[in-house]
Amino acid sequence: MFKSHKKHHFFLVFVIGIIVVAILGLFKALTLTNKPRLLLNIPKSYHAVGNLNIKWPYGTEGAIMIDRYGIISQTPH
């Protein structure tokens, strides 16, 4: 009788562990796929002139940053 109780306890812990790992994996997969990326292949000698005025949608967060230059546009704080 004692061995049977141990087997049920081990099985319950095992199933809960599998469920936790599955939930964490699903959460990680969902958060990784929601990060858009934009890569441009522009020569280093290219110079952009002008004004970047983006009308960001209300309630969103975002920014545009150029390597070695900094943030050129971002949502209001």
MODELLER restraints for C-alpha pairs under 7 A, 6 or more apart:
rsr = mdl.restraints
at = mdl.atoms
rsr.add(forms.Gaussian(group=physical.xy_distance, feature=features.Distance(at['CA:56:A'], at['CA:75:A']), mean=6.21, stdev=0.5))
rsr.add(forms.Gaussian(group=physical.xy_distance, feature=features.Distance(at['CA:61:A'], at['CA:75:A']), mean=5.66, stdev=0.5))
rsr.add(forms.Gaussian(group=physical.xy_distance, feature=features.Distance(at['CA:62:A'], at['CA:74:A']), mean=5.68, stdev=0.5))
rsr.add(forms.Gaussian(group=physical.xy_distance, feature=features.Distance(at['CA:62:A'], at['CA:75:A']), mean=5.61, stdev=0.5))
rsr.add(forms.Gaussian(group=physical.xy_distance, feature=features.Distance(at['CA:63:A'], at['CA:71:A']), mean=6.90, stdev=0.5))
rsr.add(forms.Gaussian(group=physical.xy_distance, feature=features.Distance(at['CA:63:A'], at['CA:73:A']), mean=5.54, stdev=0.5))
rsr.add(forms.Gaussian(group=physical.xy_distance, feature=features.Distance(at['CA:63:A'], at['CA:74:A']), mean=3.95, stdev=0.5))
rsr.add(forms.Gaussian(group=physical.xy_distance, feature=features.Distance(at['CA:63:A'], at['CA:75:A']), mean=6.35, stdev=0.5))
rsr.add(forms.Gaussian(group=physical.xy_distance, feature=features.Distance(at['CA:64:A'], at['CA:71:A']), mean=5.76, stdev=0.5))
rsr.add(forms.Gaussian(group=physical.xy_distance, feature=features.Distance(at['CA:64:A'], at['CA:72:A']), mean=5.78, stdev=0.5))
rsr.add(forms.Gaussian(group=physical.xy_distance, feature=features.Distance(at['CA:64:A'], at['CA:73:A']), mean=5.21, stdev=0.5))
rsr.add(forms.Gaussian(group=physical.xy_distance, feature=features.Distance(at['CA:64:A'], at['CA:74:A']), mean=6.24, stdev=0.5))
rsr.add(forms.Gaussian(group=physical.xy_distance, feature=features.Distance(at['CA:65:A'], at['CA:71:A']), mean=4.09, stdev=0.5))
rsr.add(forms.Gaussian(group=physical.xy_distance, feature=features.Distance(at['CA:65:A'], at['CA:72:A']), mean=5.68, stdev=0.5))
